[in-house]
Amino acid sequence: MARLVNCRLLKQELPGLEFPPFPGPDGQSIYDSISKEAWSKWVAHQTILINEKRLNMMDENDRKYLAEQRNRFFNGEDVDQAEGFVAPNE
């Protein structure tokens, strides 16, 4: 049976992640309060930001920027969008 969490983003009780996505307090907070569905939405948005804004994950400032965007995303706040990004037709 899947572990359920009260998802902070989607405001529903949904299946949670199987393990924290990364070590530390932020990873544990996500594990405790973010659903698999919400995490998947973040990963898709994060991928667009990394690619379109050409973020370098070796650069500390880019990692801090992405962490800030992640926190805003999961708190339901406005997040940056990739200018000019056009989603592929499905």
N, C-alpha and C positions, 0 to 999 in steps of 0.2 A: 504494500500500500504506500502511495506517495506521501511524503511529508507535506503538510499544508501550512501555508503562512498567510497572514493578513497582509496582502500586498500594499505597500505604501503608495505605489504609483497608481495601480488599477482599482484600489479601494474594494477588493474582493478577497475572499479566502480561496487561494489557488495553490496548485502544487509548487513547492519551493525547489531551490537548487539542491543538488545532491551533496555538494560540499562548497565551502567558501571559494569564491572565484580567485582570490589572492590572499596572502597572509596579512595579518594585522587587523586593527579595529574596523577599518572601512570594509574589508572583506567579510568580517564577521557580521557587521551591520547589514550588509547586502544579503548574506545568507539567512539572517533572521527575519528580514522584512521585505524581500523582493522576490517575486515569483519567477519561475522559469520563463513565462511569457514576457514579463516586463524586461528581464535580463536580455532576452533575445531581441527585443525592440531596441534596447540600448546598444547591443553589439552591432546591429545594422547601422544605427546612426553614428556610432563611433567609427566604424569602417569608412563611412562617407566622409566624416571630418578628417580622418587621417589621410585619406587619399586625395581629396579635393583641396585641402589646405596644406598638403605636403608636410605633414607633421613628422618629425623625427623622434621616435621613441627612445633614442639614446640621449636626446636633449632634455635636461631637467625642466626647463621652462615649458616645453611642449607637453611633458608628462603632467606638470602641474595644471596647465590649461585643460587638458583632457579630464583630469580628476575634478576640476571645478565644474566642467560641463556635465560630467556624470552626476555629481551631487545635485546640480540644478535640475537635470532631467528627472531623477528619481523623486525630487521634491515637487514635481509638477510645475516648475518655473520655466520661463522662456529660455531656450538654448540657442546657440548659434547654428545657423544653417549654412551649408556650402553654397556660396553664390554661383549661379549658373549651372548647378547640378540638375540633370534631367534623368529621372528614373527610367531604366530600360523598360520597353513594353514587354508585358508578360503574356 
